[in-house]
Amino acid sequence: MRELTQDMDAVGDTSDCGDAVANVLLTGAGFSRNWDGWLATEAFEYLIGCPEVDVHLRHLLWQHKSRGGGFEDALAELQLEVSRTARESTKKQLDDLQAAIIGMFNAMDQAFGTVKFEQSNDLAYLERTFLARFDAIFTLNQDLLLERYYLDDNISLGHPRRWSGWQIPGTKLLGPTTHVHDPVLIRTAMRAPDDGLNFKEHPGLQPYYKLHGSTNWTGGGGSGGRLIIMGGNKAVEISQYPLLNWYHGQFRDYLSRATRLLIIGYSFSDAHINRAIIDAAKQGHI
C-alpha cells in the first residue's frame, strides 16, 4: 500500500482557524516515486538508450555518472558551453539531450496512465483528502501525475468547505479544447504563461505551483520551446522567466508567514530552494 498515512496525521486541519497557520506542501521526485515515477538512476538508464543520444552524449553522461553526478550535470555542462560559445555542434548536442529528456517525461507520463492513484476506499485516507488540506502545493517535479489524478472536478470532495476547484496560477491552455472530451487530455494539454496581470491566485481554488516548469508548458528554451528548468544553474534560468520568477516569490511569500511546511521526496539538492527554506526557518516562520 502506497499510503501517506503518517504525513496525513502530521498535517492538522486548519479550515476553521482563519489564517493563523498556512499548510504548505513541497514535493520532489520521491513523491511521484510512490506511483512508480522515475528517480535519477532510472532516468539515466532511459537516456543512455535514447536514439537522440549519440556516442558523444553517451560518453558525457557516463563521465558525469562516474563522478557521482547524473544527467542534469551533463545538461548543465552543455548549457554552460553553449552560453560561452556559438559552436553549432554543442548547440545540437544540447538540443538532442533536451529532446531525449522530453521523451523521457512522455514515457513516464504514459506509465502513470496505468497506475492506481488511490490505494484506499476510505474517504479519510484518500490521497486527495490529504492533498486538499494544503493552502498551496508547490512541486519541483515537471511530471503530470497530479494533473492526471488530482486536479479534477472532484477536488472539492476532499475539502468541501475550502475548495471549489483548482488552479495552476498564471497559466492558460495553449489552444481550444472544445473538441476534446477526455478530461485527462484537457488537464494534461499544453499550457503557456498568461499575461503578467493574471499572475494571481483566485479565491476558492487550490493553487498548484510547478516551480521548475512542466513538460506540457511552452514558452521556454527547452526542446520544442518547453518551459522546464533543469541543469546546474536553475536560479539564473528561473529569473529569465516572469512566471517562474513570480512562482518563487510566491513560495517565499508563503514561507514568510506562520507556516506548517511538509516536504515529501525532495533531496535538498537545489540551493535556491534550500535558501528560501533556511531563511524562513531563521525568521521562525516555519
C-alpha positions in Angstrom: 0.0 0.0 0.0 1.4 3.3 -1.1 -0.3 5.5 1.6 0.9 8.7 3.1 -0.8 7.9 6.4 1.9 9.3 8.7 2.1 12.5 6.6 -1.7 12.9 6.8 -1.5 12.6 10.6 1.2 15.3 10.7 -0.9 17.9 9.0 -3.7 19.5 11.0 -7.0 20.7 9.7 -6.9 24.5 10.0 -10.0 25.2 7.9 -11.8 26.8 10.8 -8.8 28.6 12.2 -8.6 31.6 9.9 -5.2 32.5 8.5 -3.3 31.7 11.7 -1.2 28.9 10.1 -0.7 28.1 6.5 -0.3 24.5 5.5 2.1 24.2 2.5 3.3 21.1 0.7 6.6 20.9 -1.2 7.2 17.8 -3.3 10.1 16.3 -5.2 10.8 13.2 -7.3 10.4 11.0 -4.3 6.7 11.9 -4.1 6.0 10.7 -7.6 8.0 7.6 -6.8 5.0 6.4 -4.8 3.3 5.8 -8.2 6.4 4.4 -10.0 7.8 7.8 -11.0 11.4 7.5 -12.1 14.4 8.5 -9.9 17.7 9.9 -11.3 19.2 6.4 -11.8 16.3 5.2 -13.9 16.2 8.5 -15.9 19.9 7.9 -16.7 19.3 4.4 -17.9 16.5 5.6 -20.2 18.6 8.4 -21.6 21.6 6.2 -22.4 19.4 4.2 -24.7 17.6 7.1 -26.5 18.2 7.4 -30.2 18.8 11.1 -29.8 21.8 10.4 -27.6 24.8 9.8 -29.8 28.2 8.4 -28.8 29.5 11.8 -27.7 26.4 12.5 -25.5 26.6 8.9 -24.1 30.2 9.5 -23.2 29.3 12.8 -21.5 26.5 11.1 -19.5 28.8 8.3 -18.3 31.5 10.7 -17.4 29.3 12.6 -15.0 27.8 9.4 -13.6 31.3 8.2 -12.8 31.9 11.4 -10.9 28.8 10.7 -8.8 26.6 13.0 -10.8 23.7 12.5 -13.2 22.1 13.6 -16.4 21.4 17.1 -15.0 25.1 17.6 -14.6 25.7 16.7 -18.2 22.9 19.0 -19.2 24.5 21.8 -17.1 27.8 21.4 -18.8 26.3 21.7 -22.2 24.2 24.7 -21.2 27.3 26.4 -19.9 29.3 25.6 -23.0 26.5 26.9 -25.3 26.4 30.2 -23.2 30.1 30.6 -23.7 30.4 29.7 -27.4 28.3 29.8 -30.5 29.5 26.3 -31.6 26.7 24.7 -33.6 27.8 21.2 -32.7 27.5 21.9 -29.0 24.1 23.6 -29.5 22.9 20.4 -31.4 24.1 18.2 -28.5 22.1 20.3 -26.1 19.0 20.2 -28.3 19.3 16.5 -28.6 19.7 15.9 -24.9 16.8 18.1 -24.1 14.7 16.3 -26.7 15.6 13.0 -25.1 14.6 14.3 -21.7 11.2 15.4 -23.0 10.8 11.9 -24.4 11.7 10.5 -21.0 8.9 12.5 -19.3 6.5 11.5 -22.0 7.3 7.8 -21.4 6.9 8.4 -17.6 3.5 10.0 -18.2 2.3 7.1 -20.3 3.3 4.8 -17.4 1.4 7.0 -15.0 -1.7 6.3 -17.1 -1.7 2.7 -16.0 -1.2 3.1 -12.2 -3.8 3.1 -9.4 -3.6 6.5 -7.7 -5.8 5.9 -4.7 -4.8 3.0 -2.5 -7.8 3.1 -0.2 -11.6 3.4 -0.5 -11.9 5.1 2.9 -12.5 8.8 2.4 -10.3 9.7 5.3 -7.3 8.0 3.7 -7.7 9.1 0.1 -4.7 10.9 -1.4 -7.0 13.7 -2.5 -8.3 14.1 1.1 -4.6 14.5 2.2 -3.7 16.9 -0.6 -6.8 19.1 -0.2 -5.7 20.0 3.3 -3.0 22.3 2.0 -3.4 26.0 1.3 -0.9 25.7 -1.5 1.0 22.9 -3.2 4.5 23.6 -4.6 6.4 21.0 -6.6 9.9 20.7 -8.1 8.6 18.0 -10.4 7.8 18.5 -14.1 5.7 15.4 -14.5 1.9 15.3 -14.9 0.9 12.9 -12.1 -1.4 15.3 -10.2 -2.8 16.7 -13.5 -3.9 13.2 -14.3 -5.3 12.1 -10.9 -5.9 15.0 -8.6 -6.6 18.2 -10.4 -10.2 17.4 -11.5 -13.7 18.4 -10.8 -13.8 16.3 -7.6 -11.1 18.2 -5.8 -13.8 19.9 -3.6 -14.8 16.5 -2.3 -11.6 16.3 -0.3 -12.3 19.6 1.5 -15.7 21.0 0.5 -15.6 23.9 3.0 -12.5 25.3 1.4 -12.1 24.4 -2.2 -14.4 24.7 -5.2 -11.7 23.7 -7.6 -8.0 24.0 -8.6 -5.7 26.3 -10.4 -2.2 26.4 -11.9 -1.8 30.2 -11.3 -0.5 32.4 -14.1 -1.0 29.8 -16.9 -3.6 29.2 -19.6 -4.4 26.5 -22.1 -2.4 27.0 -25.3 -5.3 26.1 -27.6 -9.0 25.4 -27.6 -10.1 22.1 -26.2 -13.8 22.2 -27.1 -13.4 19.2 -29.4 -11.7 17.1 -26.6 -14.0 15.0 -24.5 -11.4 13.2 -22.3 -10.9 15.4 -19.1 -7.5 13.9 -18.6 -6.4 15.1 -22.0 -7.6 18.6 -21.2 -5.8 18.7 -17.9 -2.5 17.4 -19.5 -2.8 19.6 -22.6 -0.2 22.2 -23.5 -0.2 25.3 -21.4 1.6 28.7 -21.6 2.3 31.6 -19.3 -0.6 34.0 -19.1 -0.3 37.8 -19.2 1.6 39.1 -16.2 -1.6 40.9 -15.0 -3.1 37.4 -14.4 -0.3 36.2 -12.2 -2.6 35.8 -9.2 -4.4 33.3 -7.1 -8.2 33.0 -7.4 -10.2 32.7 -4.1 -11.7 29.2 -3.6 -9.3 27.5 -6.0 -6.4 25.5 -4.6 -3.1 26.7 -6.1 -0.6 24.2 -7.6 2.8 25.8 -8.3 5.3 24.0 -10.5 8.5 25.8 -9.5 10.7 24.4 -12.3 8.0 24.4 -15.0 6.3 21.5 -16.6 6.7 19.1 -19.6 3.4 20.4 -21.0 4.3 24.1 -20.8 5.6 26.1 -23.7 7.4 29.4 -23.8 10.8 28.3 -22.6 14.2 27.4 -24.0 14.0 23.6 -23.8 13.3 21.2 -26.6 10.3 22.4 -28.6 10.3 25.6 -26.5 9.2 23.7 -23.4 9.3 25.7 -20.2 11.2 23.4 -18.0 14.2 24.2 -15.7 16.9 21.6 -15.4 20.7 21.6 -15.1 23.1 23.3 -12.7 22.1 27.0 -12.9 18.4 26.9 -12.1 18.2 30.1 -10.1 19.6 32.2 -13.1 17.4 30.4 -15.6 14.3 30.9 -13.4 15.0 34.7 -13.3 14.7 34.8 -17.1 11.0 33.7 -17.0 8.5 36.1 -15.3 6.1 33.3 -14.5 8.6 31.1 -12.7 10.2 34.1 -11.0 6.7 35.0 -9.7 6.3 31.4 -8.5 9.4 31.6 -6.4 8.3 34.9 -5.0 5.0 33.1 -4.0 7.0 30.3 -2.4 9.0 32.7 -0.3 5.9 34.7 0.5 4.1 31.6 1.9 7.2 30.7 3.9 7.4 34.3 5.3 4.1 33.7 7.1 3.4 31.4 10.0 3.6 28.2 8.0 3.5 24.5 8.6 5.7 23.2 5.7 5.6 19.5 4.8 8.3 18.2 2.4 7.9 14.9 0.6 10.5 13.4 -1.7 12.9 16.4 -2.0 16.6 15.6 -1.8 17.6 19.2 -0.8 19.9 19.5 -3.9 18.6 22.8 -5.1 20.4 25.7 -3.5 17.8 28.3 -4.3 15.0 26.2 -2.7 17.2 25.4 0.4 17.9 29.1 0.8 14.3 30.0 0.9 13.6 27.3 3.5 16.6 28.3 5.6 15.7 32.0 5.5 12.2 31.2 6.7 13.4 28.9 9.4 15.9 31.6 10.7 13.0 34.0 11.0 10.9 31.5 12.9 8.2 31.3 10.3 8.3 27.5 9.7 
